[in-house]
Amino acid sequence: MHALAQRLFLIAGLTLLTLALLGCPEQTTIGQINADPGRYQNKEVAVSGTVTESFGVLNKGVYQLDDGTGRLWVFSEKYAVPTEGARVQVAGRITPTVTFSGRSFTNILRETERRR
């Protein structure tokens, strides 16, 4: 009976790990996204880096993220815009354009999740 319990525990653990990995967006570099934006268009990706510029109003805004391989604008609708110099990890979908405050941004990440 002890071996059966161990086997069931192992199967449950592997199932949870598989589900967790399938739910996580693909971690990539900004340089990879900028080199071939069409490959990432409308796909969930995760990037991390330092905020170099930011502006927003009422918990909406845009900020530019630099990971050392390039820079990418991030559009935030759910979270307060981080301040310049903040290190963040963000996930979202790459979209062709977003207009915010009268300014258009191309190949922008539309944020769905953020970690600091």
N, C-alpha and C positions, 0 to 999 in steps of 0.2 A: 504494500500500500504506500510505503514511503517513496518508492521510485515513481509511482504513478503521480503522486502529489508534486514531486520535483519536475516531472515532465510537463504537467499542466501549468505549473508556475513559469517554466521556461517558455512554453508556447504563448502564454498570456503576455509575458514580457516582450517577446519578439513581435507580437501583434501590435502592442502599444507603440513600440519603437518604430515599426513600419508606418503606422498611421501618423505618428508625429513627423516623420521625415517627409511623408507625402504632403502634409499640410504646410510645410515650410517653403517659402519662396526661394528661388535659386539665388544664392549669394554670388555676386559678380562684381567686377570693377567698373568704375565710371568710364575708364578708357575703353573697355570692351563695348560698352553701350554706345559711346560716341563713335567708335570705329564702324559699327554696323547697327544703327538704330532700328532698321527694319526687322532685324532678327528678334529684337526684344519688344517690338510694337505690340501693345495690348497684352503683354505677359507680365506676370507677377515676378518682381525681382527684389532683392535686398542689397543695399549698399551701406557703407559706413564711411564717415569722414568728418572733417571739420567744417563748420559753417563759416563761409567767407563774406556773405552778404545776406541781409534779411530785411523784409518789410511786410507789415500786415496791419489789418484792421479787424477788430472784433473776432478774434480767434481764427481768422482766415488770412492767408498770405502766401508768400513765396520766399524761399531761401535757397542760396547756392551752396552746394556741398562739394568739397574737394577731398579726394581720397589719395592724392599723390600721383594718380594716373590720369586725372582730368577733373573737370568740373561739370556739375549737373544741377539744373534748377529743380526744386521740389515744390509742388503745390500742396498746401495744407489746408484742409477744410474743417478738420475735427480737433486739431491740436493747436495750442498757442505756438507761434513761430519762435524757434530758438534764437538766442542772441548770437552775434558774431563771436567766433572762437569756441563755441560749444562743440563737443564731440557727440555725434549721434549715429545711431544705426536706424535705418528706415527701410520699410518695405512698401511696395506699391506697384502700380501699373505704369508702364511707359506709354504716353499718349502723344499724338503728333503736335498738338498745340493747346495752349490754355491762355486765355486773356484774363488778366487781373489788373485792376486799377488803370485801365486804358493802355496797358502794355501787353504785347503778345510774346509768349515764350514757346519755343519749339523743342521737341524731344524732351519733354518734361516728365518727371515722375510724379504721378498723382498719389499722394501718401494715403496708405490704409493702416499702417502700424508704425509705431516709433518706440525705440529704446534708447536710453541715455547711458 
